[in-house]
Amino acid sequence: MHEQPESPVEGYGAVLKAARDAAHLSQAALGEVLSCSESLVGLIERGKRRPTKKFTLAAEAALGLNGDLYRLLPNTSVMSTEKWFSEWPRVEAKTDTIRTWEPLVVPGLLQTPRYAQALFASEPGVTEQWREEALTTRLQRQSVFERKDPLIYWALIDECVLLRPVGGKDVMQEQLEHLLVMAERPNISIQVVPLDVGATAGLVGGFAIAQGEGMRDHVHLEDAARGSVSAQDEAVRRVTLKYNEIHKWAHPVHVSKRLIREVTARYEDQ
């Protein structure tokens, strides 16, 4: 007799229970944190009740998860993206290495659900459905770090990324703690470019450079309107020169981690 495949709701419940057990919380204790009943937590863990997005985001924050539950939400859909961007997730999926620069916000692949949700909430003229689908898409892209051969990721971020309180102090504290956790992975490097450098070659916008065996190098450029993806040699060359120029000013990895910890502590004290 063949075993029945696990349903999405049951898979969600198993992940929730494992995370709750790892946090040494009873169902009653988690329910108190999430302002819901013990029985609701139990029903969701047993796959007898469908979790909501609100419950999921609250549970992720309480249990220190980063999209583990959100990606398993039943009936979540990946948003239909514009043609210029739809190519980039495919590049991310097959590339070996990505080098990225972000002058204003945490890179998308390193964002927590609540941080990303705060960013999408600031977009003018978009629907709630768009925001939910955008969040799902972003979290699903982060699976490149969980594959058998995880992506090598070198991130340069400006110091102002740490100081801008996206979503408020609690969201920022959680986000910076997540950066420190991710920075401990051997395939992820995070370096901060200090504010006192002044003007750098990257102030006009963020970008990413993707490289992989058997594929052409690609660049993803951001702007206020739409952004672009290109594999043209000249575009890749110019963006690579810009990345190398910015990298010269970045703190070493160990100094960057210390700075992130210091800023995190400031959010804790507020």
Stockholm file with secondary structure:
# STOCKHOLM 1.0

chainA/1-270         MHEQPESPVEGYGAVLKAARDAAHLSQAALGEVLSCSESLVGLIERGKRRPTKKFTLAAEAALGLNGDLYRLLPNTSVMSTEKWFSEWPRVEAKTDTIRTWEPLVVPGLLQTPRYAQALFASEPGVTEQWREEALTTRLQRQSVFERKDPLIYWALIDECVLLRPVGGKDVMQEQLEHLLVMAERPNISIQVVPLDVGATAGLVGGFAIAQGEGMRDHVHLEDAARGSVSAQDEAVRRVTLKYNEIHKWAHPVHVSKRLIREVTARYEDQ
#=GR chainA/1-270 SS CCCCCCCHHHHHHHHHHHHHHHTTCCHHHHHHHHTSCHHHHHHHHTTSSCCCHHHHHHHHHHHTCSSTTGGGCTTCCCCCCCHHHHHHHHHHHHCSEEEEEESSSCCGGGCCHHHHHHHHHTCTTCCHHHHHHHHHHHHHHGGGGTSSSCCEEEEEEEHHHHHSCTTCHHHHHHHHHHHHHHHTSTTEEEEEECGGGCSCTTTTCCEEEEECTTSCCEEEECCSSCCEEECCHHHHHHHHHHHHHHHTTSCCHHHHHHHHHHHHHHHHHC
#=GC SS_cons         CCCCCCCHHHHHHHHHHHHHHHTTCCHHHHHHHHTSCHHHHHHHHTTSSCCCHHHHHHHHHHHTCSSTTGGGCTTCCCCCCCHHHHHHHHHHHHCSEEEEEESSSCCGGGCCHHHHHHHHHTCTTCCHHHHHHHHHHHHHHGGGGTSSSCCEEEEEEEHHHHHSCTTCHHHHHHHHHHHHHHHTSTTEEEEEECGGGCSCTTTTCCEEEEECTTSCCEEEECCSSCCEEECCHHHHHHHHHHHHHHHTTSCCHHHHHHHHHHHHHHHHHC
//
